[in-house]
């Protein structure tokens, strides 16, 4: 018998995403709105910026040959930029050109 796999809403981002489970937060509201329709998965990582996010995304998203084994992502949010915009020389700072390139990662 096959397992019942629910498709998902995937939330990826920094601490703004991580805190989305708080009362009245957007992750909480999405989970209520999509109850019994889609599962909400929150991969918000406080302090992260786009340079650090790429390896994480490579781990959490299924490769092409694995996609038939996992739930489908029906809605994806990507909220990065607050930490990238930290002033240099902060370790979180990402120059705007690299930030744009990071968001085009594939």
Helices and strands as residue ranges (DSSP letters): E 8-13, H 15-18, G 19-21, H 26-33, E 39-44, H 50-60, G 64-69, E 73-79, H 96-103
